[in-house]
Amino acid sequence: MTLALVLGYFVASGTLSLGLLALVWLADRYEREPLGLVLATAAWGTIPAFLLSCVTEFAVQLPLSAVAGEGEAGEALMAILVAPPVEEAAKAMALLALVLLARREFDDVMDGMVYGAAVGVGFSFVEDLVYFIGALGSHGAGAGVVTFALRNLAFMLNHSLFTALTGIGFGLARVYHRRKLDLFLWPVAGYLAATALHSLHNFLASLDLPGLLGAMYLHLFGGLGIVILTFFTWEVERRWILRWLGQEVAEGRIPPGALAALPFVRRPGLVPRGRAAELRAALMNLAFHRRQVDEGWAPEAASELEPFREKIRGCFRA
């Protein structure tokens, strides 16, 4: 019976997690991140970040218990003051690794939200499973169902919401990379915001029913804020896509009619039959690579511009 419940939970939670991860990936409307990198980021959240958090929290808990005791006071301090900074730091390591090792795939705030939310999805999947097994073993199937309903449904965003804030900080550091201090300050600000939201959630959740309702509202408004920021980021990306592609047209590198293939451009133009998707992808790649070159944070991308231009021109010669 217990094994069947755990397997059922695993399937249900896994399906919800994969669904959320798919939505996170699809949210990057104009240049989706490599799916392999998104999955690798989520994988870091599952075992490595979770185990690193557990080891660190256990090391801190020993001296903390000696001071605060092992009762509710000690548990509250762990949940509110220790777990959030430790867990957000462990998850942020994936974002730091991406910036250092795959910087060409980390363009702006949208990318930061995608990768931050992805690592949070992975972390939540494992943490929620541990809580479910604990509730099932201690209080039976009813407690397990309640735990599933709270952690996998009511608080579905949970760690993905928290670490999206850290990702936003890393994304802003990319946008303002010319100011060296911002390369440090924005990620730290994102991490502190994620830690504060995480701590507030844990504090509210510790207050039983009234607090749980407050935590639900916190998630609701936090999720709504991320949705609003997503739409805002789309508008920002639209503007600079048009800016850099407009420069390409002005310099005579691509045909003016090519811009008609963009999903947000309403201007007359003849898009080659059957090649709209190919043309749109080449335009997006050209815009993002041109931005990397012109803003100076990936000058090596200059060698990749001409192949995209040739692909765009080739669509009109076919």
N, C-alpha and C positions, 0 to 999 in steps of 0.2 A: 504493500500500500504506500509506504513512505517513498520507496524507490520510484513508483509510478508517478507520485506527486512531483518529485524532483525532476523527473524526465519531462513531465508535462509542463512544469514551470520553465525548464530549460528551453523547450520548443517555443512556448509563448513569449518568453522574454527575449529569446534570440530573434524571433520574427519582428517583434516591436523594435528592437535595437537596429536590426538591418533596415527596417522601414525608415526609422529616424535618420540613420546614416545616409540612406539614399536621398532623403529630402535635403539633408545638409549639402550633399554633393551637387544636387540639382540647383541649389540656391545660387550657385555661381553661374549666372546666366550667360555671360558672354565669353568667358574662357575657363571652362571647367578644369579643375585640377586633375592631374593624372590619378586615375582610380587606384593604381597600385600604391601611390604615396598616401592617399587618404586612408586606405585600408591598413597600411603600415603604421600610420599615426594612431588609428584606432587600436591596433594590436598593442602598441606601446602602453596604452591606457589599461588594457586588460590585465596582463600578468606583471610586466616589469614595474610600471608605475604603482600598481596596487601593492605588490610585495615590498617595494622600496618604502612606501608609506607605512605599511604595517610594521616593518623593522624599525623605522625611525620613531613611530608613535610608541612602540613598545619600549624603546630605549628612554624616551622622555617620561613615560608613564611610571617607571620605577621610582625615580626621585620625586615625582609629583605626588605619587601615592603616599610617600613618606611624610609629605607636608600636609596635604589636603585630606588624606585618608582614602579608603577604598569604597566609600559609600557614594551617595548621589552627588555630593559636592565634587568629589574627584572625577566622576564620570562627566559631569557638566563642564568642568574645566577642560577636560580632554576634548569633548565634542565641540566646544565653542572657541577655545583659545589655541588648542594644539593641532587638532585634525585639519582644520581649514588651511593654515599656512603650509603645513607639511604636504598635504595632498595636492594643493595647487602648485607647489614647487615641483613635485614629482611629475605632474602632467606637463608643466611648462618646459621641462627638459626636451620633450619631443618638438616643441615649437622652436626652441633654441637650436636644436640639431638641424631642423629644416632650414632655418635662416643661414646657418653656417655651411651646410653640405648641399643644399638644393635651393640656393638663393634665387635662381632663375625662375623657380616655380612659386615664389612668394612675392607677389606684386603689390598688394595693397590691403586695405581693411577687410575687404570681402574674403580674400585668401586667409587672412588671420582668423576670421570667424569660422570659416570652413574647417581649417585644421584644428583650431581650438575646440570646436564642438565635436569633431571626430574623436579626439583623444578622450573627451568627456564621455562620449557614448560607450567607448570601450571600458572605461573605468567603472561607469555605472552598472554595466552588465555584470561584471564580476562582483562588485560590492553588493548589489541587490541580491545576487545569488547566495552570497554568504549570509546576509540578513534573513533571507527566506529559509535557508536550511536551519539557522539558529532558532527562528521562531517555530518552525515545524518540530524540531527536536525538543524544545522547551515547553511549548504550550499546545502542540497538536495542529491538526489540519486547519481549524478555524483561524488560528493566529497566522498560519502561513498564507491563507487567502487574504486576510487583512493586510499583511505585509506586501503581498503582490499588488493589491489594489492601490495602496499608498505610494509605494516606491516606483512601480512600473506604469501606473496610470496617472494618479494625481500629481506625482512629482517626476513625470517622465523626462522632462528637460534636465533637471537636477545638475549633474556635473557638466553636461554639454553647455548649459547656460552659464555656469560659473567660468569655465575655461574659455568660452567664447570671448569673455571680457579680456582675459590675458591675450588671446589672439588679436583682439582689436588693438591692444597696446603694441604688439609686434608689428601689426599692419601700419599703424601710424608712424612707427619708427622707420618703416620702409618709405612711406610717403615723404617724411621730413628728414631723409637720410643725409642731406647736405649739412645739417647742423649736428655736429658730432655728439653733443651732449644729449640730443633727442634720441639717439640710438640707444642710450641707456635709460633715459628718463621715461619714455613712453612704455617700454615693456614693464618697467617697475610699477608704473601707474596702473597698467592693466592687471598685473599680478595682485597689487594691493586691492583693487576694486573687486577682483574675483574672490580674494580672501575675505573681504568685508561682507560680500553678499553671501558667501558660504557660511560664515560665522553667524550672520543674522538668521539665515535659514535654520541652522542647527539650534540657535537659541529659541526661535519660535516653535520649532518642532518639539522642544523639551517641555513646553507648557501645556501638553495634552491637547484637548479638543480646541479651546480658543486659539492656542498657538498654531495648531495644525491648519486651522482656517486662515490664519494670518500668513502662514508659509505658502498656502495655496494661492492667495492673492499676490504674494511676492513673486511666485513663479509666473502667474498670469500676466502681471504687468511687465516682468522681466522679459518674458517671451514676446509680448507685444512690442516692447522696445526694440528687440532684435529684429522683428519683422519690419518695423518702421525704418530701422537703420539699413536693412537690406534693400528696401525700395530706394532710399536716399543714395546708397552706394551704387545702385544701378544707374541712377541719374548722373552721378559723378563720372562713372565709367563711360556712359554714353557721350558725355561732353568731351572727354579727352580722346576717345576713339575717333570722333569726328574731327577733333583738332589735328591729330597726327595723320589721319588719312587725308584730311584737307591739305596738309602740307605736301603729301605725296602727289596729290592731284596738281597742286600749284607748281610743283617742280617738274611736272610732266612725266612722272615715273609710272603712274597707273592711269587708266582711262577714267574720265569724270563719271561716266555712266556706271562704273563699278559700284559706287556708293549706293545705288538703288537696291543692291542686294542685301543691304543691312536691314535688320528687322524693324528698326526704329526710324528709318529715313523715308519720308514721304516726298519724293521728287520724281519726275519723269525719268525713265531710263529703261533700256532694253536689257533685261537679264537673260543671258544665254539659256536656251531651253535645256532642261535636264542637268544644269551645272550650277544651279543656285546655291545648293548646300556646299559644294566644293569652293565656290567663289566666296561665300560668306565666311567659311573657315579660314581661307587664305587672307581675307581682309582683317579678320580678328587677330590672326597671328602676326600679320604685318604691323598692325596698330600697337600691339603689346610689345613686340620686339623693338619697334621704332622708339617707343617710350623708354624702354630699358637703355637704349643707346643714347638718346638725347638727354636723358636725366643723369647719365653718367654712372649708373650703378651696375651696368653690365655691358661695357664697351665691346666685349667679345661677340655680342649678338649682332654686330654690324655685318659680319660675314654671312648671316642668315637672312638678311633683308632681301637681297636680290632674288634668291629662289622663290620667295613669296610673291615678289613683284612679277616675276616671269610667269608664275602660275596664274596670277590674276590676268595678265595680258593674254596668256594662252587661252583662257576661257572665252575671250572675245575673238580670237582668231579661228576657233574651231567651227 
